[in-house]
Amino acid sequence: MERLTITVVGSINLDLVATCATLPRPGETVTGAGLARIPGGKGANQAVACARLGAHVTMVGAVGGDAFRDEALAGLRDAGVSLRLQERRAPTGVALVTVDREGETTITVAPGANAELGAVELEPADAVLCQLEVPDEAVVSAWEQAAGLFCLNAAPARRVSVDPDLTVVNQIEHDTLARADGLVAVTLGADGAVLLEDGAE
């Protein structure tokens, strides 16, 4: 059986994850945390997941020439993802993640090179996946070239001039975008997800 070809256009980060007993309140310092450095970014995470499911995946994104670059790309390389990268003067994207013992998180993202990803040139693929951690220019150019399925994970939520075949949002993003046409998958955390077609289940 021929492998599905998927192109992911999106963000590549290095996640610096501090695990502690409680999240700090404004102005408070907590100590005793553990620290992990984990490849991340919504785009890179999508690409790795698709590759692990057996697809042939190409990741299109932007990184800096700094020391974080190779760490941020390690997960993609380990998963066998093909890389098509724009190198920028800005540093590679970083997410600062704090996780408490209940699993609650706070996340601060310094997008760096991700914010400078410009228009992209894509090879034909069965599907193109995008998210909104990169500029509209990159997303729109990917949509214009998508010959197969175009899927948009609309996070962080904002309106962009594309017409996805499938939009993936959480409940807050669904309320923000108020999209009522086409296929929309609404993720519900521990309650799973629901698929809407033209606003109805």
Residue pairs with C-beta under 8 A, 6 or more apart in sequence:
3 54
3 55
3 56
4 54
4 55
4 56
4 126
4 127
5 55
5 56
5 57
5 58
5 124
5 125
5 126
5 127
6 47
6 50
6 55
6 56
6 57
6 58
6 125
6 126
6 127
6 128
6 129
7 57
7 58
7 59
7 60
7 122
7 123
7 125
7 127
7 128
7 129
7 142
8 43
8 44
8 46
8 47
8 50
8 57
8 58
8 59
8 60
8 128
8 129
8 130
9 43
9 60
9 61
9 117
9 120
9 122
9 128
9 129
9 130
9 134
9 138
9 139
9 142
10 41
10 42
10 43
10 44
10 46
10 47
10 59
10 60
10 61
10 129
10 130
10 131
10 133
10 134
11 41
11 42
11 43
11 44
11 61
11 93
11 111
11 114
11 131
11 133
11 134
12 39
12 41
12 43
12 44
12 59
12 61
12 62
12 63
12 72
12 73
12 76
12 92
12 93
12 113
12 114
13 39
13 40
13 41
13 44
13 72
13 92
13 93
13 94
13 95
13 109
13 111
13 114
14 37
14 38
14 39
14 40
14 68
14 71
14 72
14 92
14 93
14 94
14 95
15 36
15 37
15 38
15 39
15 40
15 94
15 95
15 97
16 35
16 36
16 37
16 94
16 95
16 96
16 97
17 35
17 36
17 37
17 38
17 97
17 98
17 99
18 33
18 34
18 35
18 96
18 97
18 98
18 99
19 33
19 34
19 35
19 36
19 98
19 99
19 100
20 30
20 31
20 32
20 33
20 34
20 98
20 99
20 100
20 101
21 30
21 32
21 100
21 101
22 30
22 100
22 101
23 30
23 98
23 100
23 104
23 105
23 106
24 30
24 98
33 98
37 71
38 75
39 48
39 71
39 72
39 73
39 74
39 75
39 76
40 72
40 75
40 95
41 61
41 72
41 93
41 95
41 114
41 133
42 131
42 133
42 153
42 155
43 59
43 61
43 129
43 130
43 131
43 133
43 134
44 59
44 61
44 72
44 75
44 76
46 129
46 131
46 153
47 57
47 58
47 59
47 76
47 79
47 81
47 129
48 75
48 76
48 79
48 81
50 57
50 129
51 57
51 79
51 80
51 81
52 79
56 82
57 79
57 80
57 81
57 82
58 81
58 82
58 83
58 84
58 123
58 125
59 76
59 81
59 82
59 83
59 84
59 85
60 84
60 85
60 120
60 122
60 142
61 85
61 86
61 114
61 117
61 134
62 85
62 86
62 87
62 88
62 113
62 114
62 116
62 117
62 134
63 69
63 72
63 73
63 85
63 86
63 87
63 88
63 92
63 93
63 113
64 87
64 88
64 89
64 90
64 91
64 92
64 112
64 113
65 87
65 89
66 91
66 92
68 91
68 92
68 94
69 92
72 92
72 93
73 83
76 83
77 83
84 120
86 113
86 116
86 117
86 118
87 113
88 112
88 113
88 116
88 117
90 112
90 113
90 115
90 116
91 110
91 112
91 113
92 112
92 113
93 109
93 110
93 111
93 112
93 113
93 114
93 133
94 109
94 110
94 112
95 107
95 108
95 109
95 110
96 107
96 108
96 109
96 110
97 105
97 106
97 107
98 105
98 106
98 107
99 105
109 133
111 133
114 133
114 134
115 134
115 135
116 135
117 134
117 135
117 137
117 138
118 135
118 137
118 138
119 137
119 138
119 141
120 138
120 141
120 142
120 145
121 141
121 145
122 128
122 142
122 145
122 146
124 147
124 148
125 146
125 147
125 148
126 148
126 149
127 146
127 148
127 149
127 150
127 151
128 142
128 143
128 145
128 146
128 148
128 149
128 150
128 151
129 151
129 152
129 153
130 138
130 139
130 142
130 143
130 150
130 151
130 152
130 153
130 162
131 152
131 153
131 154
131 155
132 139
132 152
132 153
132 154
132 155
132 156
132 157
132 158
132 160
133 155
133 156
136 160
136 161
139 152
139 160
139 162
140 160
140 161
140 162
142 150
143 150
143 152
143 162
143 163
143 164
149 165
149 166
150 162
150 164
150 165
150 166
151 164
151 165
151 166
151 167
151 168
152 160
152 162
152 164
152 166
152 167
152 168
153 167
153 168
153 169
154 160
154 167
154 168
154 169
154 173
154 177
155 169
155 170
155 173
157 169
157 172
157 173
157 176
157 177
159 177
163 182
164 182
165 182
165 183
166 182
166 183
166 184
166 185
167 177
167 179
167 182
167 183
167 184
167 185
168 184
168 185
168 187
169 177
169 179
169 184
169 185
169 186
169 187
170 186
170 187
170 188
170 189
171 186
171 187
171 188
174 184
174 186
180 198
180 199
181 198
181 199
182 197
182 198
183 195
183 196
183 197
184 195
184 196
184 197
184 199
185 193
185 194
185 195
185 196
186 193
186 194
186 195
186 196
187 193
188 194
194 201
195 201
